[in-house]
Amino acid sequence: MALLTGPVPDRVLLVEGRDDRHVVDHIRRRSRGESNFQIVEKGGLDELMSSIGSELKVPGRRAVGIMVEANDDIEVRWAAVADRLRRAGIETDNRGPGGTVIRAVPPDPDVGVWIMPDNRSQGELEDFIAAMIPRDDSVWPLSKAYIDGIPAESRLFRSKKELRAKVHAWLAARERPRPMGLAIGAGDLDVEVATCVELTTWLHRLFGKRPDR
């Protein structure tokens, strides 16, 4: 888990793990988006959820973003985050299709919620990455076929993690195999796809400067 050092940042994005942190960091670099927030890796979903209340209470905090994976049920994940926010005194409406932003009256912080992959669907970070693979990429169909061709008795991954396996098979076939974040930085993945643009727009809405901030 990443530890904060130096001055306490006034704008933070809470993420579950290292891959999430690297992906967001490389997306904001490629898209030249908001850079005035710190990405805080919490070391897992449970740790992130339990930290929400305390992160919102940090003195001087102006904006807190919460990024979690939907996994098998986006409604369950949204309800869990909304419950944590209500415990902290923040009421939420329905989640926004392009990410949720809840404006607060200073000195309380603005709050944002992004549920991977796209605030609409079940899934995880790899579903988000799959959408960034260029449509004309010739290796992606081969990567999917490779995973599809593994006999059921030889598969060590769960059926719900099949897309994850396909994404990592594709990453392994790059000229220089890289983790997801570095593949974005190297230009192997398209940051102009709709879902990625929605993410950068959400980051700007949440962390962009407000006149009263």
Secondary structure, 3 states (H helix, E strand, C coil): CCCCCCCCCCEEEEECCHHHHHHHHHHHHHHCCCCCCEEEECCCHHHHHHHHHHHHCCCCCCEEEEEEECECCHHHHHHHHHHHHHHCCCCCCCCCCCCEEECCCCCCCEEEEEEECCCCCCECHHHHHHCCCCCCCCHHHHHHHHHHCCCHHHCCCCHHHHHHHHHHHHHHCCCCCCCHHHHHHCCCCCCCCHHHHHHHHHHHHHHCCCCCC
